[in-house]
Amino acid sequence: MLVNVDAKKFNGFHPLFTVHPPNAARDSDGGHGPQLPAAVEPKDMPKILLAEDDTDMRRFLVKALQNAGYEVTSYDNGLSAYERLREEPFELLLTDIVMPEMDGIELARRASELDPDIKIMFITGFAAVALNSDSAAPKNAKVLSKPVHLRELVNEVQKLLAA
């Protein structure tokens, strides 16, 4: 059985899908409609590891990134995020700086040691700390200051992953 799907832009940057079940009375071709391209498999979605200790901010970021088409795994502390990085690769580490157990700068440093190709982005209220030349933060990391707007976050993640 095939279904018809209408895809529309929502808020200008991610698709909104409406699924219509086959209806022979509506479809002149007996409900089969046009063949649709294969859906994006989760394994094809860029994988982001998020480390953010603020529960509300973490939920907001996860939702925004998932809505933009990313696969997101999140943790509330740097140590747990690091343990996950040791188990599987991610394209992007998105981390707060000030967190319990392991701060974001140390997490980013260790992530870069595990995978030199991982992209790193800090979202923090302490941008000056991340940009401090004396810090151990990877020099090619991107820094966004809180509060961060949804569109800015998605745009910056897209640019960083495309680089």
Solvent accessible surface area in square Angstrom, and as a share of the most:
residue,aa,sasa,rsa
1,M,200,0.89
2,L,60,0.30
3,V,45,0.26
4,N,28,0.15
5,V,49,0.28
6,D,62,0.32
7,A,68,0.53
8,K,130,0.55
9,K,154,0.65
10,F,92,0.38
11,N,85,0.44
12,G,57,0.55
13,F,43,0.18
14,H,20,0.09
15,P,79,0.49
16,L,88,0.44
17,F,123,0.51
18,T,62,0.36
19,V,94,0.54
20,H,57,0.25
21,P,92,0.58
22,P,42,0.27
23,N,67,0.35
24,A,77,0.60
25,A,102,0.79
26,R,119,0.44
27,D,19,0.10
28,S,124,0.80
29,D,75,0.39
30,G,48,0.46
31,G,5,0.05
32,H,111,0.49
33,G,14,0.13
34,P,97,0.61
35,Q,146,0.65
36,L,77,0.38
37,P,120,0.75
38,A,101,0.79
39,A,82,0.64
40,V,109,0.63
41,E,88,0.39
42,P,84,0.53
43,K,168,0.71
44,D,94,0.49
45,M,48,0.21
46,P,48,0.30
47,K,37,0.16
48,I,0,0.00
49,L,0,0.00
50,L,1,0.01
51,A,0,0.00
52,E,2,0.01
53,D,55,0.29
54,D,71,0.37
55,T,57,0.33
56,D,106,0.55
57,M,38,0.17
58,R,39,0.14
59,R,159,0.58
60,F,83,0.34
61,L,1,0.00
62,V,28,0.16
63,K,127,0.54
64,A,6,0.05
65,L,0,0.00
66,Q,88,0.39
67,N,70,0.36
68,A,21,0.16
69,G,35,0.34
70,Y,16,0.06
71,E,60,0.27
72,V,18,0.10
73,T,28,0.16
74,S,41,0.26
75,Y,57,0.22
76,D,70,0.36
77,N,14,0.07
78,G,0,0.00
79,L,69,0.34
80,S,39,0.25
81,A,0,0.00
82,Y,29,0.11
83,E,73,0.33
84,R,68,0.25
85,L,16,0.08
86,R,144,0.52
87,E,132,0.59
88,E,44,0.20
89,P,100,0.63
90,F,7,0.03
91,E,83,0.37
92,L,0,0.00
93,L,0,0.00
94,L,0,0.00
95,T,1,0.00
96,D,10,0.05
97,I,6,0.03
98,V,84,0.48
99,M,18,0.08
100,P,69,0.44
101,E,126,0.57
102,M,16,0.07
103,D,63,0.32
104,G,0,0.00
105,I,20,0.10
106,E,46,0.20
107,L,0,0.00
108,A,0,0.00
109,R,80,0.29
110,R,75,0.27
111,A,0,0.00
112,S,33,0.21
113,E,114,0.51
114,L,83,0.41
115,D,41,0.21
116,P,111,0.70
117,D,121,0.63
118,I,11,0.06
119,K,54,0.23
120,I,7,0.04
121,M,0,0.00
122,F,1,0.00
123,I,1,0.01
124,T,0,0.00
125,G,54,0.52
126,F,110,0.46
127,A,23,0.18
128,A,81,0.63
129,V,70,0.40
130,A,8,0.07
131,L,125,0.62
132,N,73,0.37
133,S,95,0.62
134,D,129,0.67
135,S,25,0.16
136,A,55,0.43
137,A,6,0.05
138,P,24,0.15
139,K,158,0.67
140,N,126,0.64
141,A,21,0.16
142,K,72,0.31
143,V,29,0.17
144,L,8,0.04
145,S,63,0.40
146,K,57,0.24
147,P,112,0.71
148,V,10,0.06
149,H,128,0.57
150,L,60,0.30
151,R,131,0.48
152,E,70,0.32
153,L,0,0.00
154,V,1,0.01
155,N,63,0.32
156,E,30,0.13
157,V,0,0.00
158,Q,76,0.34
159,K,125,0.53
160,L,27,0.14
161,L,40,0.20
162,A,89,0.69
163,A,95,0.74
